[in-house]
Amino acid sequence: MSVTATVTGRGGPPPAATARAAAPSPGEEFARAFTEAPDRAEVHFGFTITDAFEPGKERHRLTARHLFRRQRAGSGTVRTWFETRPPGDAPAREGRLREESFLFSPADHRVAPITAWVRIPDGLAGEPAALAAFVDRRLMVRLGTAENRALTQDVLRHPDVASLPYRGSYAAGLLAAFDEIEQTGGTGHAVMVNPRDYYGQLVGSGSLLADLAREGVMVCRHRQVAPGCALVGDFAMAAVLLDAERSVIKVAEPPPGTFDEPGGTAVCAVVHESVAVQLPTHFFHVVPG
């Protein structure tokens, strides 16, 4: 026997806060299906479950997906465009703005699966409430980490996102990137930093965080940006999050190497997203020089 449930209705914000509060969580939906068919439970959602991750609301923290404009995308190819610098390092002609020599090109993008795995601990299989909490508190967190990694790498892997080395302080490197973006006609409205730099270089070190907050700059901290580095960009205007608005949580066979030890019931959560970078000139990867 196989149990496959489908959950819809969360493709956008609910009409009232109580609507989402009253809806079963992803973990509760999965626990219900697992109780009926523990070897084949599978729940499909008509929304991206990382967007509905409720425990994160208890201690507000920005994730990568919060920084981008969002565009609904199906499973097919999305035709878009990008603007980039001309080849070579020739300076702009006198009297011209640097972006006046930029070039436009078409680009095709597809959403990609982003997956996270956990093993159900022994003893939870017969405890639906505990199983639901485990999925909501651990599998969803793993999925959020995988999503941060995938969306950040979509930007960093773009060949026209430039590295900006710094030799002085970390703060000076960040500010240089904001300046470069404005010299290109954009606004660096967000920055991704590693928690090690957030707490070691920014918190308690002068007024930089307060200055960024005053300017409306969003600070997203996560481990997918290497220590000593930062990704500074005009996230809301320079890229778009392509979101298929579909997800699944299911019992499945994990790929080899997923877990260190064999055995137990493996469960994965999958969302389908990618980032289309349209203005790579409005991002800078700040790196030690």
For each residue, the residues with C-beta under 8 A, 3 or more apart:
1: 36 37 40
2: 37 40 42
3: 33 36 37 40 41 42
4: 33 42 43 44
5: 29 32 33 42 43 44
6: 43 44 45 46
7: 10 24 29 43 44 45 46 47
8: 11 45 46 47
9: 23 46 47
10: 7 14 20 23 45 46 47 51 52
11: 8 46 47 72 245
12:
13:
14: 10 17 19 20 23
15: 19
16: 19
17: 14 20 21
18: 21 22
19: 14 15 16 22 23
20: 10 14 17 23 52 54
21: 17 18
22: 18 19
23: 9 10 14 19 20
24: 7 28 29 32
25: 28 29 54 132 136
26: 29 30 43 45 49 52 135 136 140 247 249 269
27: 30 31 131 132 133 134 135 136 137 139 140
28: 24 25 31 32 132 136
29: 5 7 24 25 26 32 33 43 45 249
30: 26 27 33 34 41 43 131 132 135 249 267
31: 27 28 34 35 128 129 131 132 135
32: 5 24 28 29 35 36 128
33: 3 4 5 29 30 36 37 41 42 43
34: 30 31 37 38 41 125 128 131 251
35: 31 32 38 128
36: 1 3 32 33 41
37: 1 2 3 33 34 40 41
38: 34 35 41 125 251 265
39: 251 265
40: 1 2 3 37 251
41: 3 30 33 34 36 37 38 250 251
42: 2 3 4 5 33 248 249 250 251
43: 4 5 6 7 26 29 30 33 248 249 250
44: 4 5 6 7 246 247 248
45: 6 7 8 10 26 29 48 49 246 247 248 249
46: 6 7 8 9 10 11 245 246
47: 7 8 9 10 11 51 52 245 246 247
48: 45 51 52 243 244 245 246 247 271 272 273
49: 26 45 52 53 140 143 247 249 269 271
50: 53 63 65 140 143 144 147 247 271
51: 10 47 48 65 243
52: 10 20 26 47 48 49
53: 49 50 56 57 140 144
54: 20 25 57 58 136
55: 58 136 137 140 141
56: 53 59 60 61 63 144
57: 53 54 60
58: 54 55
59: 56
60: 56 57
61: 56 221
62: 66 67 218 219 220 221
63: 50 56 66 144 147 148 220 222
64: 67 68 147 148 151 152 192 220 222 224
65: 50 51 68 70 147 151 241 273
66: 62 63 218 220
67: 62 64 190 192 218 220 235 236
68: 64 65 151 235 236 239 240 241 275
69: 236 237 239 240 241
70: 65 240 241 243
71: 78 240 241 242 243 276
72: 11 243 244 245
73: 78 109 110 111 242 243 244 274
74: 244
75: 110 111 244 272
76: 110
77: 108 109 110
78: 71 73 108 109 110 242 276
79: 106 107 108
80: 106 107 108 109 240 276 278
81: 104 105 106 107 278
82: 104 105 107 160 276 277 278 279 280
83: 99 102 103 104 105 278 279 280 281
84: 102 103 105 160 280 281
85: 101 102 103 160 281
86: 90 101 102 103
87:
88:
89:
90: 86
91:
92: 96 97 98 100 101
93: 96 101
94:
95:
96: 92 93 100 101
97: 92 100 185
98: 92 101 102 183 184
99: 83 102 184 185 281
100: 92 96 97
101: 85 86 92 93 96 98
102: 83 84 85 86 98 99 281
103: 83 84 85 86
104: 81 82 83
105: 81 82 83 84
106: 79 80 81
107: 79 80 81 82 276 278
108: 77 78 79 80
109: 73 77 78 80 242 274 276
110: 73 75 76 77 78 242 274
111: 73 75 242 243 244 272 273 274
112: 150 272 273 274
113: 270 271 272
114: 143 146 147 150 270 271 272 273
115: 143 146 268 269 270
116: 139 142 143 145 146 268 269
117: 139 142 254 258 259 266 267 268
118: 134 135 138 139 142 266 267
119: 259 263 264 265 266 267
120: 124 125 131 134 264 265 266 267
121: 124 134 264
122: 125 264
123: 126 127
124: 120 121 127 130 131 134
125: 34 38 120 122 131 265
126: 123
127: 123 124 130 131
128: 31 32 34 35 131 132
129: 31 132 133
130: 124 127 133 134
131: 27 30 31 34 120 124 125 127 128 134 135
132: 25 27 28 30 31 128 129 135 136
133: 27 129 130 136 137
134: 27 118 120 121 124 130 131 137 138 139
135: 26 27 30 31 118 131 132 138 139 140 249 267 269
136: 25 26 27 28 54 55 132 133 139 140
137: 27 55 133 134 140 141
138: 118 134 135 141 142
139: 27 116 117 118 134 135 136 142 143 249 267 269
140: 26 27 49 50 53 55 135 136 137 143 144 269
141: 55 137 138 144 145
142: 116 117 118 138 139 145 146 269
143: 49 50 114 115 116 139 140 146 147 269 271
144: 50 53 56 63 140 141 147 148
145: 116 141 142 148 149 222 223
146: 114 115 116 142 143 149 150
147: 50 63 64 65 114 143 144 150 151 271 273
148: 63 64 144 145 151 152 222 223 224
149: 145 146 152 153 224
150: 112 114 146 147 153 154 273 274
151: 64 65 68 147 148 154 155 241 273 274 275
152: 64 148 149 155 156 192 222 224 225 231
153: 149 150 156 157 224
154: 150 151 157 158 274 275 277
155: 151 152 158 161 231 233 239 275 277 283
156: 152 153 161 231 285
157: 153 154
158: 154 155 161 277 280 283
159: 280
160: 82 84 85 277 280 281
161: 155 156 158 277 280 283 284 285
162: 280 281 283 284 285
163: 284 285 286 287
164: 173 176 177 180 284 285 286 287
165: 173 287 288 289
166: 169 170 172 173 176 286 287 288 289
167: 289
168: 172 173
169: 166 172 173 201
170: 166 173 174 197 201 202 228 230
171: 174 175 201 202 205 206 208
172: 166 168 169 175 176
173: 164 165 166 168 169 170 176 177 230 286 288
174: 170 171 177 178 191 208 230 232 286
175: 171 172 178 179
176: 164 166 172 173 179 180 286
177: 164 173 174 180 181 188 191 230 232 284 286
178: 174 175 181 182 188 217 232
179: 175 176 182 183
180: 164 176 177 183 184 284
181: 177 178 184 186 187 188 232 233 234 282 283 284
182: 178 179 185 186 187 188
183: 98 179 180
184: 98 99 180 181 281 282
185: 97 99 182
186: 181 182 234 237 238 279 281 282
187: 181 182 234 237
188: 177 178 181 182 191 217 232 233 234 282
189: 216 217 218 233 234 235 236 237
190: 67 217 218 219 220 232 233 235 236
191: 174 177 188 212 217 218 219 220 230 231 232 233
192: 64 67 152 220 221 222 224 225 230 231 232
193: 197 198 202 219 220 221 225 230
194: 197 198 221 222 223 225 226 227 228 229 230
195: 198 199 221 222 223
196: 199 200 227
197: 170 193 194 200 201 202 227 228 229 230
198: 193 194 195 201 202 203 219 221
199: 195 196 202 203
200: 196 197 203
201: 169 170 171 197 198 205
202: 170 171 193 197 198 199 205 208 209 219
203: 198 199 200 209
204:
205: 171 201 202 208
206: 171
207: 210 211
208: 171 174 202 205 211 212
209: 202 203 212 213 219
210: 207 213 214
211: 207 208 214 215
212: 191 208 209 215 217 219
213: 209 210 216 217
214: 210 211
215: 211 212
216: 189 213
217: 178 188 189 190 191 212 213
218: 62 66 67 189 190 191 235
219: 62 190 191 193 198 202 209 212
220: 62 63 64 66 67 190 191 192 193
221: 61 62 192 193 194 195 198
222: 63 64 145 148 152 192 194 195 225
223: 145 148 194 195
224: 64 148 149 152 153 192
225: 152 192 193 194 222 229 230 231
226: 194 229
227: 194 196 197
228: 170 194 197 287 288
229: 194 197 225 226 285 286 287 288
230: 170 173 174 177 191 192 193 194 197 225 285 286
231: 152 155 156 191 192 225 283 284 285 286
232: 174 177 178 181 188 190 191 192 283 284 286
233: 155 181 188 189 190 191 238 239 282 283 284
234: 181 186 187 188 189 237 238 279 282 283
235: 67 68 189 190 218 238 239
236: 67 68 69 189 190
237: 69 186 187 189 234 279 282
238: 186 233 234 235 277 278 279 280 281 282 283
239: 68 69 155 233 235 275 276 277 278 279 283
240: 68 69 70 71 80 275 276 278
241: 65 68 69 70 71 151 273 274 275
242: 71 73 78 109 110 111 273 274 275 276
243: 48 51 70 71 72 73 111 272 273
244: 48 72 73 74 75 111 271 272 273
245: 11 46 47 48 72
246: 44 45 46 47 48 271 272
247: 26 44 45 47 48 49 50 269 270 271 272
248: 42 43 44 45 269 270
249: 26 29 30 42 43 45 49 135 139 267 268 269 270
250: 41 42 43 267 268 270
251: 34 38 39 40 41 42 265 266 267
252: 266 267 268
253: 266
254: 117 258 259 266 268
255: 258
256:
257:
258: 117 254 255 266
259: 117 119 254 262 266
260:
261:
262: 259
263: 119
264: 119 120 121 122
265: 38 39 119 120 125 251
266: 117 118 119 120 251 252 253 254 258 259
267: 30 117 118 119 120 135 139 249 250 251 252
268: 115 116 117 249 250 252 254
269: 26 49 115 116 135 139 140 142 143 247 248 249
270: 113 114 115 247 248 249 250
271: 48 49 50 113 114 143 147 244 246 247
272: 48 75 111 112 113 114 243 244 246 247
273: 48 65 111 112 114 147 150 151 241 242 243 244
274: 73 109 110 111 112 150 151 154 241 242
275: 68 151 154 155 239 240 241 242
276: 71 78 80 82 107 109 239 240 242
277: 82 154 155 158 160 161 238 239 280 283
278: 80 81 82 83 107 238 239 240
279: 82 83 186 234 237 238 239 282 283
280: 82 83 84 158 159 160 161 162 238 277 283
281: 83 84 85 99 102 160 162 184 186 238
282: 181 184 186 188 233 234 237 238 279
283: 155 158 161 162 181 231 232 233 234 238 239 277 279 280
284: 161 162 163 164 177 180 181 231 232 233
285: 156 161 162 163 164 229 230 231
286: 163 164 166 173 174 176 177 229 230 231 232
287: 163 164 165 166 228 229
288: 165 166 173 228 229
289: 165 166 167
